[in-house]
Amino acid sequence: MTRTDKTRSGLTRRATLALGAAALATPMLSRRAFAAPTELTMLAWYGHAEPDMVAEFEAANNVKFVPKYYTGGDNMLGLISQSPPGTFDVILSDAEYVQQLNAAGYIEALDPADYPFDDFFPEFHKFPGHWDGDTLYSVITRFGFLGVAYNTDALTETEASTYDVFWDPRLTGKVGHFDWHLPNLGQISLLNGNPSPYDIDEAAWEAVKEKTLTLRPQVGGFFDYGGTFASLNNGQMLAFAGIGDWITGTLERNGAKVRSVIPEQGGLQFTESFSIGKGSAKADLARKWIQYITSPEGQAKSAQMAAYPCIVPSQKGWEVLAAQNPDEARRQGMVEGPGSAIDLIRTGRIQYRQLPVQQSLEDWNDFWSDYKGA
């Protein structure tokens, strides 16, 4: 056998062995490549686990979100209390409920260094209620303002720029309520002149109840999330209490003649944040999700969420949104300057929505139930 023949023979044997090894490895590679995605459970308001929000993250991390949607913080607490620890990997809550989640042991402590707070406006570096001392429990991801929502064919912006418009005789039977006591009663409290609408004494609370009851003849219905959209879209309701651009912005993008305005008495801010559920077996992936959605690109995506738009706390997120969709950035006030979202907060036009301070949550909830039945 010549040297060339020996070399060919050796190469052939090595090639054969290599091919054989590759063939043996291929099933393992295939199994890894096509492994079933890891399921990540999310408890949230509708829309947060829909494809426009999560598809990119799912594809990059071989994850599949399994959502459980709720409406209202009380409903959220009820769902968690009825579920075994570890049921929910990621929990989206309104800011005022984070303390309750923490007190009940439903969420994990977080490391602030894991999240891009340096990208955020200073007002959101240590947002009230998300921390217990120096321990972080929830990361703010988006927020919005609540004021007067109105049909632009029925009312002008000037007419809608006061909560008093809800008593306008032209709106009898045409005023709707988003069916949750905190935003609605908070707005009446602002109308009554309470600068801290949720921190009021008993006399002020009685006055809020009395004023609210006078609105009852104007009210055409109490609506859930879907009903609010539908009744504004079809003109069944011409004005709405307890909501803002998170509802009307979606409708307006689709051509409906509705809008929201912050009235002269001021508006309320709702705030959404993500926590990691206590006992989650997938805390690392949950943390990775929160990091993704609070990145500048994730924030721009969140601002444009198909289910309902929101303002985001990331200054760098504003910059990405302005580059991607300048019209939407301007529409939501995410362009810095007079009248911007951050300017409204800094000038005192907006108060944070929170739980009642001097009354119990049950007091407000019980009155709301009585009011609906009146």
C-alpha positions as CSV (number, residue, x, y, z in Angstrom):
1,M,0.0,0.0,0.0
2,T,1.5,3.4,-1.0
3,R,1.7,6.4,1.4
4,T,-1.1,8.0,-0.5
5,D,-3.3,4.9,-0.2
6,K,-2.6,4.8,3.6
7,T,-3.4,8.4,3.9
8,R,-6.7,8.0,2.0
9,S,-7.5,5.0,4.1
10,G,-6.8,6.9,7.3
11,L,-8.9,9.9,6.2
12,T,-11.6,7.5,5.2
13,R,-11.7,5.8,8.5
14,R,-11.6,9.1,10.4
15,A,-14.3,10.6,8.2
16,T,-16.4,7.5,8.8
17,L,-15.9,7.7,12.5
18,A,-16.7,11.4,12.5
19,L,-19.9,10.9,10.4
20,G,-20.9,8.1,12.7
21,A,-20.4,10.2,15.8
22,A,-22.4,13.0,14.2
23,A,-25.2,10.7,13.4
24,L,-25.3,9.4,17.0
25,A,-25.3,13.0,18.3
26,T,-27.9,14.3,15.9
27,P,-30.9,12.8,17.8
28,M,-29.6,14.6,21.0
29,L,-29.2,17.9,19.1
30,S,-32.6,17.5,17.6
31,R,-34.2,16.8,20.9
32,R,-32.5,20.0,22.4
33,A,-33.4,22.1,19.3
34,F,-37.0,21.0,19.4
35,A,-37.5,20.7,23.1
36,A,-40.9,21.7,24.4
37,P,-40.9,25.4,25.5
38,T,-40.7,26.1,29.3
39,E,-44.1,27.4,30.5
40,L,-44.0,30.6,32.4
41,T,-47.3,31.5,34.1
42,M,-48.3,35.1,34.3
43,L,-51.1,36.7,36.3
44,A,-51.9,40.1,34.7
45,W,-54.3,42.5,33.2
46,Y,-55.4,41.4,29.7
47,G,-52.9,41.9,26.9
48,H,-49.6,41.5,28.7
49,A,-49.0,37.9,27.6
50,E,-50.4,38.4,24.0
51,P,-48.1,37.8,21.0
52,D,-47.4,41.5,20.3
53,M,-45.8,41.6,23.8
54,V,-44.2,38.2,24.4
55,A,-43.5,36.5,21.0
56,E,-40.0,37.9,20.7
57,F,-39.1,36.9,24.2
58,E,-40.7,33.5,23.8
59,A,-38.7,32.7,20.6
60,A,-35.4,33.9,22.1
61,N,-35.8,31.9,25.3
62,N,-37.8,28.8,24.3
63,V,-40.6,30.0,26.6
64,K,-44.4,29.8,26.4
65,F,-46.4,32.2,28.6
66,V,-49.5,30.8,30.2
67,P,-51.6,33.8,31.2
68,K,-54.3,34.2,33.8
69,Y,-56.0,37.5,33.3
70,Y,-57.9,39.6,35.8
71,T,-59.7,42.9,36.1
72,G,-59.0,45.0,39.3
73,G,-56.7,44.5,42.2
74,D,-59.2,42.8,44.5
75,N,-59.8,40.2,41.8
76,M,-56.1,39.6,41.5
77,L,-55.6,39.1,45.3
78,G,-58.5,36.7,45.3
79,L,-57.0,34.6,42.5
80,I,-53.6,34.4,44.3
81,S,-55.1,33.5,47.6
82,Q,-57.0,30.6,46.0
83,S,-53.9,29.2,44.3
84,P,-51.0,27.1,45.8
85,P,-47.6,28.8,46.2
86,G,-45.6,28.8,43.1
87,T,-48.7,28.9,40.8
88,F,-47.7,32.2,39.2
89,D,-44.2,32.9,38.1
90,V,-44.7,36.5,37.1
91,I,-47.4,38.8,38.7
92,L,-48.4,42.1,37.2
93,S,-50.1,44.3,39.8
94,D,-51.2,47.9,40.3
95,A,-48.8,49.8,42.5
96,E,-51.2,50.1,45.4
97,Y,-51.5,46.4,45.8
98,V,-47.8,45.5,46.0
99,Q,-47.7,46.1,49.7
100,Q,-50.6,43.7,50.2
101,L,-48.9,41.1,48.0
102,N,-45.7,41.5,50.1
103,A,-47.5,41.4,53.4
104,A,-49.3,38.2,52.4
105,G,-46.1,36.6,51.3
106,Y,-47.1,36.2,47.7
107,I,-44.0,37.8,46.0
108,E,-40.2,37.5,46.2
109,A,-37.7,40.1,47.2
110,L,-35.8,41.4,44.2
111,D,-32.2,42.7,43.7
112,P,-32.4,46.3,42.4
113,A,-29.1,45.8,40.6
114,D,-30.8,43.4,38.2
115,Y,-33.0,46.1,36.7
116,P,-32.2,49.2,34.6
117,F,-33.4,51.9,37.0
118,D,-30.6,54.2,35.7
119,D,-32.6,54.4,32.4
120,F,-35.7,55.6,34.3
121,F,-36.8,59.1,35.2
122,P,-35.8,60.0,38.8
123,E,-39.4,59.9,39.9
124,F,-39.5,56.1,39.3
125,H,-36.2,55.1,40.9
126,K,-37.8,54.2,44.2
127,F,-41.5,54.3,43.5
128,P,-43.8,54.4,46.6
129,G,-45.1,51.0,47.6
130,H,-42.7,48.9,45.5
131,W,-40.1,48.9,48.3
132,D,-40.1,47.9,51.9
133,G,-37.3,50.1,53.3
134,D,-34.4,49.2,51.0
135,T,-35.8,45.9,49.8
136,L,-37.4,45.9,46.3
137,Y,-40.5,43.8,45.6
138,S,-41.8,45.0,42.3
139,V,-40.5,46.8,39.2
140,I,-42.5,49.5,37.6
141,T,-43.1,48.9,33.9
142,R,-45.8,51.3,32.8
143,F,-48.4,53.8,34.0
144,G,-51.3,56.0,32.8
145,F,-53.5,58.8,33.8
146,L,-57.2,58.7,34.6
147,G,-59.5,61.7,33.9
148,V,-62.6,62.3,31.9
149,A,-63.2,60.1,28.9
150,Y,-65.7,61.5,26.4
151,N,-67.3,61.2,23.0
152,T,-65.8,64.0,20.8
153,D,-69.1,64.4,18.9
154,A,-71.0,65.0,22.1
155,L,-68.6,67.1,24.1
156,T,-65.7,69.5,23.4
157,E,-62.4,69.2,25.2
158,T,-63.2,72.4,27.2
159,E,-66.6,70.9,28.4
160,A,-64.9,67.7,29.4
161,S,-62.1,69.4,31.3
162,T,-64.0,69.2,34.6
163,Y,-65.5,66.3,36.5
164,D,-68.7,68.4,36.8
165,V,-69.5,67.4,33.2
166,F,-70.7,64.1,34.5
167,W,-73.8,65.9,35.9
168,D,-74.5,67.7,32.6
169,P,-78.3,67.1,31.7
170,R,-77.3,66.2,28.2
171,L,-75.5,63.1,29.6
172,T,-78.4,61.7,31.6
173,G,-78.2,58.0,31.2
174,K,-75.1,58.3,29.2
175,V,-72.4,58.3,31.9
176,G,-70.5,55.1,32.4
177,H,-68.4,53.8,35.2
178,F,-65.5,51.5,34.9
179,D,-66.6,49.1,37.6
180,W,-63.9,49.6,40.2
181,H,-64.3,51.8,43.3
182,L,-60.7,53.2,43.6
183,P,-60.5,55.2,40.4
184,N,-64.1,56.4,40.5
185,L,-64.2,57.5,44.1
186,G,-60.7,59.0,43.8
187,Q,-62.0,61.2,41.0
188,I,-65.0,62.4,43.1
189,S,-62.6,63.0,46.0
190,L,-60.5,65.3,43.7
191,L,-63.7,67.1,42.6
192,N,-64.5,67.7,46.2
193,G,-61.2,69.5,46.6
194,N,-59.1,66.9,48.4
195,P,-55.5,67.3,47.4
196,S,-54.7,63.8,48.6
197,P,-57.8,62.1,47.4
198,Y,-57.2,58.8,49.2
199,D,-56.0,60.2,52.5
200,I,-59.2,61.9,53.8
201,D,-60.9,62.1,57.2
202,E,-64.3,60.8,58.0
203,A,-66.1,64.1,57.2
204,A,-64.4,64.2,53.8
205,W,-65.3,60.6,53.2
206,E,-68.9,61.2,54.0
207,A,-68.9,64.2,51.6
208,V,-67.4,61.9,48.8
209,K,-70.2,59.4,49.4
210,E,-72.9,62.1,49.3
211,K,-71.5,63.6,46.1
212,T,-71.2,60.3,44.4
213,L,-74.8,59.4,45.2
214,T,-76.0,62.5,43.4
215,L,-74.4,61.2,40.2
216,R,-76.4,57.9,40.2
217,P,-79.3,59.2,38.1
218,Q,-76.9,60.1,35.3
219,V,-75.3,56.7,35.2
220,G,-76.2,54.3,32.3
221,G,-74.1,51.4,33.5
222,F,-71.2,49.8,35.3
223,F,-68.8,48.1,32.9
224,D,-66.0,45.6,32.9
225,Y,-62.9,45.9,30.6
226,G,-64.7,44.7,27.5
227,G,-67.9,46.5,28.2
228,T,-66.1,49.8,28.7
229,F,-64.6,49.5,25.2
230,A,-67.8,48.5,23.6
231,S,-70.1,51.1,25.2
232,L,-67.7,53.9,24.3
233,N,-67.1,52.6,20.8
234,N,-70.8,52.3,19.9
235,G,-71.8,55.6,21.5
236,Q,-74.0,53.9,24.2
237,M,-72.0,56.0,26.8
238,L,-70.9,59.5,26.0
239,A,-68.7,60.1,29.0
240,F,-66.9,57.8,31.3
241,A,-65.6,58.0,34.9
242,G,-62.7,56.0,36.2
243,I,-60.7,55.5,33.0
244,G,-58.3,57.4,30.7
245,D,-56.2,57.0,27.6
246,W,-55.5,53.3,28.4
247,I,-59.1,52.7,27.1
248,T,-59.7,55.7,24.8
249,G,-56.3,55.6,23.2
250,T,-56.9,52.1,21.8
251,L,-60.3,53.2,20.5
252,E,-58.9,56.4,19.1
253,R,-56.2,54.5,17.2
254,N,-58.9,52.5,15.5
255,G,-60.9,55.6,14.5
256,A,-63.5,56.0,17.3
257,K,-64.5,59.5,18.2
258,V,-63.4,59.3,21.8
259,R,-60.6,61.0,23.9
260,S,-59.5,61.5,27.4
261,V,-58.5,64.7,29.2
262,I,-57.0,65.6,32.5
263,P,-59.6,67.9,34.1
264,E,-59.0,71.1,36.0
265,Q,-59.3,69.3,39.3
266,G,-56.4,67.0,38.4
267,G,-56.0,63.4,37.4
268,L,-55.0,60.1,38.9
269,Q,-52.1,57.9,38.0
270,F,-52.3,54.1,37.9
271,T,-49.1,52.3,37.8
272,E,-48.3,48.7,36.7
273,S,-45.4,46.7,37.9
274,F,-44.0,43.1,37.7
275,S,-43.1,40.9,40.6
276,I,-41.8,37.3,40.8
277,G,-44.3,35.0,42.5
278,K,-43.3,33.4,45.8
279,G,-42.1,29.9,45.3
280,S,-41.7,30.1,41.6
281,A,-39.5,27.3,40.2
282,K,-38.7,29.5,37.2
283,A,-37.5,32.7,39.0
284,D,-34.5,33.1,36.7
285,L,-36.7,33.2,33.6
286,A,-39.2,35.5,35.4
287,R,-36.3,37.9,36.2
288,K,-35.1,37.7,32.6
289,W,-38.6,38.7,31.5
290,I,-38.7,41.7,33.7
291,Q,-35.3,42.8,32.5
292,Y,-36.5,42.4,28.9
293,I,-39.7,44.4,29.3
294,T,-37.9,47.2,31.2
295,S,-35.1,47.5,28.6
296,P,-35.4,50.6,26.3
297,E,-36.7,48.4,23.5
298,G,-39.1,46.5,25.8
299,Q,-40.4,49.8,27.1
300,A,-41.2,51.1,23.6
301,K,-43.0,47.8,22.9
302,S,-45.0,48.2,26.2
303,A,-46.0,51.8,25.4
304,Q,-47.6,50.5,22.2
305,M,-49.3,47.4,23.6
306,A,-52.2,46.4,21.3
307,A,-54.6,45.7,24.2
308,Y,-54.1,49.2,25.7
309,P,-51.4,51.8,25.4
310,C,-49.5,53.2,28.4
311,I,-46.8,55.7,29.3
312,V,-43.5,54.1,30.4
313,P,-41.1,55.2,33.1
314,S,-37.9,54.7,31.1
315,Q,-36.4,57.9,29.7
316,K,-34.4,55.7,27.2
317,G,-37.6,53.9,26.3
318,W,-39.1,57.3,25.4
319,E,-36.2,57.9,23.0
320,V,-36.7,54.5,21.3
321,L,-40.4,55.1,21.0
322,A,-39.8,58.6,19.5
323,A,-37.5,57.0,16.9
324,Q,-39.9,54.2,16.1
325,N,-43.3,55.9,16.3
326,P,-43.0,59.7,16.8
327,D,-46.8,60.2,16.4
328,E,-47.6,57.8,19.2
329,A,-44.9,59.3,21.4
330,R,-46.4,62.8,20.9
331,R,-50.0,61.5,21.4
332,Q,-49.2,60.0,24.8
333,G,-47.0,62.9,25.9
334,M,-43.8,60.9,25.8
335,V,-41.8,63.8,24.4
336,E,-40.2,65.9,27.1
337,G,-41.3,69.5,27.5
338,P,-44.3,71.5,28.8
339,G,-47.5,69.3,28.9
340,S,-45.6,66.1,28.7
341,A,-46.5,63.2,30.9
342,I,-43.5,63.8,33.2
343,D,-44.3,67.5,33.3
344,L,-47.9,66.8,34.5
345,I,-46.5,64.8,37.4
346,R,-43.8,67.4,38.3
347,T,-46.3,70.3,38.2
348,G,-48.7,68.5,40.6
349,R,-51.5,67.9,38.1
350,I,-51.5,64.1,38.8
351,Q,-52.0,62.2,42.1
352,Y,-51.0,58.6,42.6
353,R,-53.9,56.2,42.9
354,Q,-53.6,54.3,46.2
355,L,-55.5,52.4,48.8
356,P,-57.6,54.4,51.3
357,V,-55.5,55.6,54.2
358,Q,-58.0,56.6,56.9
359,Q,-60.7,54.1,55.9
360,S,-60.5,50.4,55.1
361,L,-60.6,49.1,51.6
362,E,-63.7,47.3,52.6
363,D,-65.4,50.6,53.5
364,W,-64.8,51.9,50.0
365,N,-65.8,48.6,48.4
366,D,-69.0,48.3,50.5
367,F,-70.1,51.8,49.6
368,W,-69.4,51.1,45.9
369,S,-71.6,48.0,46.1
370,D,-74.4,50.1,47.7
371,Y,-74.0,52.8,45.1
372,K,-74.4,50.4,42.2
373,G,-77.5,49.0,43.8
374,A,-79.1,52.4,44.5
